[in-house]
Amino acid sequence: MTPRLRRALAAALISSSLHAVATAQGTISPVAGGAELRDGSTQIRVIAITDNILRIRVGRGALPEDASWAVAEAERRRSVPVSPTANGFTTRSLAVALNPQTMQLSVSDLQGRPIIADASDALRFDGKGFALRKALSAGEHIFALGDKTGNFDRRGESFVDWTTDAWGFQRDTDPVYKSIPFYIASGRAGGAYGLFLDNSWRSWFDFGHRDAKTIEIGSEGGPIDYYIIAGPAVRDVVRRYSDLTGKAPLPPLWSLGFQQSRYSYMSADEVRQIATRLRSDRIPADVIWLDIDYQDRNRPFSTNRTTYSDIKGLVREVGAQGIKLVAITDLHVAYAPDQGYAPYDSGAAGDHFLKKPGGTTYVAPVWPGPSVFPDFTRTASRAWWGSLYKKLTDDGVAGFWNDMNEPAIFETPTKTMPLDTVHRIDGNGFAPRTATHAEVHNVFGMENSRATYEGLLRLRPNVRPFVMTRATFAGGQKYAVTWTGDNSSTWDHLKLAVQQMLTLGLSGVPWSGADIPGFIGGASPELATRWFEIGAFTPIFRAHAANDAPRAEPWVDGPDHLAIRRRFIEERYRLLPYLYAVGEQSARTGDPVMRPTFYDYPQMAAAPCNQSMAFTVGRDLLVAASPQPDSARAYDICLPANGWYDYWTGAQLTAQKIKETPTLDRLPVFVRPGAIIAKQPLIQSTTETPKGALQLDIYPGEDCSGELFFDDGVSISGPSLRQAISCTMTTRGIALHFAARRGSFRPWWKQIAVTVHTPTPITRTITDQPRAATITLQ
């Protein structure tokens, strides 16, 4: 029996044990910002948070506690004026109807086109558990749900949300590392909508798997508290979801560079050798990662005094080569009483560790052996954890990696701690109380990364924290970037990595990566090279491999493969001005950095090409790798419209559908007609100041526009530079319009090299344009 079939059967058993709520006549009453339906002890309250976002809470006797790990109090308590109707209310965008006989909810736009509607037996209870049923219309597609495997379109599948150490996961593995109970449905006449279930307990989603016309959502406990987010476009849904759960902050500029890792570099000397080789081979790079073996007996916040005797000195040495260090700090603290291990001693003294039901400290095996676990749902314990980073930050370590935080536990069939392990909850709107791990499990990894992020902010108040986490929950994008976990060196996992990063972006997590060229196993030279090529266009660009896998540094397969990999890494560095501006736009809007092609171009949803390996970076670059990346067969590429440009040659394409024959040294990349792409001279590290002119590549077309954004790349608050640029065709040539520059940041360039991609390209070098100006290029 496959994992996916077991999952479906488990969901079916849960669902079949539920009983329908009585359907006697209920009463609908208006409330501030919405309406409420009461039927006996059951209460359904619908509040318009905004004109396009509805919050629905259901209670038995009373509404659930107004608290959330994902949605801030200010957002939860928002409301807008509504107009009451006989069976509900309207906002300026939506019509909400409640059926007092069946207790069904339906939402439509103001033209009467359905957006979402309850199915029959819409609400069911079973003890502490519940299930919701929504109608699934013909032609409707389902996306998001975090890093789930399976198909990109979730329709016809079922999933469980339970953060899990999924080492060696495959396409049918579920659950995996993250629990983001948010999905997007598109294809209805009323446009796309999103549904976010704000519940941290084990939950499940069935998208027409058991019943082709029904979406079933359930949990074994916790509140019925969910949000409906109307579009009409998928992009609108994602942006509004990020309004609710928070937007990912702009990470430091250096984290957009190439990053080299391994489990593990076994000594400081090996790190020095890697740094030296990167520089001698002229491979641009910004980061080397330290996995657990830099520590003393795998104990977090310690160092192996034999192999890593001087972290501060190592930071200084590789820093002189333009390379930063990111260090792992797993959340399990070695159980080491009376051994002088400060994290344990201070944690025990402050009562910061999880307890068994009887009150004794919970101890379980992980990498250090017997370990204890911080109580991250407790404010004081998060503050204590954050303080542990002082020595490493004082030594100059640039960023930190929170792994194993599902939480993963060794020597137990569940891979995690017992469900009756006791947590203490305070803050986030919750009344102070104890809670079992069954309630906290799915948010544990997020609260770990939150503690790290907040601790780094206290230690370095105006420096953007860089935290990478493996497990997270909805809203975790506020605290950390992520990656897809312990993947494998296979062609299918290359495809799966693209899918997972796209679905994470649709789930509010714009900064993600995948281990290149796969963590487990060992990639062929061709697979590794292709993965480096695609990785150069993904949000986080990190090479990483297991300790029993072949090396994964760019040079390992010889000079021919190195030459290709280096060329794509170099292109990443040339594109940093564009990528950084896309990242800053993401921090403002919630848009993903890496997007499905239909995100900005809805017509691509119906394009007659296999787009499983196609994506955009921002809206202006479209990457179209082969949907069969291990095959040399020609394949079709669909573009959003005629007139797109080949990124590598600058040639404009006359067709919307083209044929591509794969070659190992080429990755098809295309540019939107009307794009203005900012680039820079090649550097070996973001610590270098580019030498020469800022480059603007102009691709004439409609909506000819672009934007510059620069700052120091590190500070949270400080001077910045923002400038809009546009172009128009005139009888005299191309008119390039520079809007007035906003902000006081002084850029590195004095001149701008402009290339206009016409059949006969126009190239000019002009002086910097800080003020509003129009320049005509002939």
Buried (B, 14 or more C-beta within 10 A) or exposed (E): EEBBEEBBEEBBEBBEEBEBBEBEEBEBEBBEBBBBBBBEEBBBBBBBBBBBBBBBBBBBEEBBBBBBBBBBEEBBBBBBEBEBBEBBBBBEBBBBBBBBEBBBBBBBBEEEEBBBBBBEBBBBBBEEBBBBBBBBBEEBBBBBBBBBBBEBBBBBBBBBBBBBBBBEBBBEBBBBBBBBBBBBBBBBBBBBBBBBBBBBBBBBBBBBBBEEEBBBBBBBBBBBBBBBBBBBBBBBBBBBBBBBBBBBBBBBBBBBBBBBBBBBBBBBEBBBEBBBBBBEBEBBBBBBBBBBBBBBEBBBBBBBEEBBEEBEEBBEBBBEBBBBBBBBBBBBBBBBEEEEBEBBBBBBEBBBBBBBEEEEBBBBBBBBBEBBBBBBBBBEBBBBBBBBBEBBBEBBBBBBBBBBBBBBBBEEEEBBBBEEBBBBBEEBBBEEEEBBBBBBBBBBBBBBBBBBBBBBBEBBEEBBBBBBBBBBBBBBBBBBBBBBBBBBBBBEBBBBBBBBBBBBBBBBBBBBBBBBBBBBBBBBBBBBBBBBBBBBBBBBBBBBBBEEBBEBBBBBBEEEBBEBBBEBBBBBBBBBBBBBBBBBBBBEBBBBBBBBBBBBBBEBBEBEBBBBBBBBBBBBBBBBBBBBBBEEEEBBBBBBEEBBBBBEEBEBBEEBEBEBEBEBEEBBBBBBBBBBBBBBBBBBBBBBEBEBBBBBBBBBBEEBBBBBBBBEBBEBEEEBBBBBBBBEEEEEBBBBBBBEBEBEBEBEBEEBBBBBBBEEEBEBEBEBBEEEEEBEBE
